[in-house]
Amino acid sequence: MASLTDLVNLNLSDCTDKIIAEYIWVGGSGIDLRSKARTVKGPITSVSQLPKWNYDGSSTGQAPGEDSEVILYPQAIFKDPFRRGDNILVMCDCYTPQGEPIPTNKRYNAAKIFSHPDVAAEVPWYGIEQEYTLLQKDGPYYCAAGADKAFGRDVVDAHYKACIYAGINISGINGEVMPGQWEFQVGPSVGISAGDEIWVARYILERITEMAGVVLSLDPKPIKGDWNGAGAHTNYSTKSMREPGGYEVIKKAIEKLGKRHTEHIAAYGEGNERRLTGRHETADINTFKWGVANRGASIRVGRDTEKEGKGYFEDRRPASNMDPYVVTGMIAETTILWKGN
């Protein structure tokens, strides 16, 4: 007699070439993730093999009820760590039936920036440090039974392995200052793939916390107190920065970022003013400053970069709930395309 677990774990490749594709997209709030599954003929090796799909945008706050169809365009595929086998996760973005990107589709503009010949020639690399907090459903931070230091390591390790399985370029994890707070790093990823990978890594984390009965918070200051908030520090370099003489290119890029500080802060996440206070390893939200090895700066340059005269820098301003498409695209636009008037 087959159990429920047996049926959930059925290996479909034994009897069919059909696979399950879980289409994922960003919902109406700009931070919530939605998904639904469909059956397709496998194996799928490219997004071009996948059909476009649609959903009722009025139920996600993305379209009016009288004209509610939103079209999903598959953009990136990952292996599905939940269903396994040849099943896949599909990161999509959203369009009207006429082919116009809907307002919450931030990927479209980022892809336009990354496909610009001047940006593509610079091969922009990103390493994003995604901080998050695990909360109990009915209380403050999540504490696994019997643990007093590593709150929630079971969830964190499950997420780490699931991301590696999916093909996400996850480069590490660590615990953070606040109880129940953790971080995972994705990168180095080139261009638009950084945003795709962060969103799918967040989706996987949402699913795992749901299974564990824990609440995931991407709020930049989920619990008031004398401890660090949650950010998404974004490490960045271009081809010119990674080559000899790159430190001068880095300094010019930082100067441009300083001139557009207000615009960047406005796009770097909701509630960031509660985190960027000038305390707890942050620069004040209204102040732009950079420094070598300075964690209280808006932009931090590593000692190695200064010493070697080339490398990368870290934008410490993005909040944990930032949209990675917005942040990565904007950094490339400001440092490569903007003329600095």
Secondary structure as UniProt FT lines:
FT   HELIX           4..8
FT   HELIX           12..14
FT   STRAND          18..26
FT   TURN            28..29
FT   STRAND          33..41
FT   HELIX           47..49
FT   STRAND          53..56
FT   HELIX           57..59
FT   TURN            60..61
FT   HELIX           65..67
FT   STRAND          69..79
FT   TURN            81..83
FT   TURN            85..86
FT   STRAND          88..95
FT   TURN            97..98
FT   TURN            103..104
FT   HELIX           107..115
FT   HELIX           117..121
FT   STRAND          125..135
FT   TURN            137..138
FT   TURN            145..146
FT   TURN            151..152
FT   HELIX           153..166
FT   STRAND          170..175
FT   TURN            179..180
FT   STRAND          181..190
FT   HELIX           192..212
FT   STRAND          215..217
FT   STRAND          231..237
FT   HELIX           239..242
FT   TURN            244..245
FT   HELIX           246..259
FT   HELIX           261..267
FT   TURN            270..271
FT   HELIX           272..274
FT   TURN            285..286
FT   STRAND          290..292
FT   TURN            295..296
FT   STRAND          299..301
FT   HELIX           303..308
FT   STRAND          313..315
FT   TURN            320..321
FT   HELIX           324..332
FT   HELIX           333..337
//
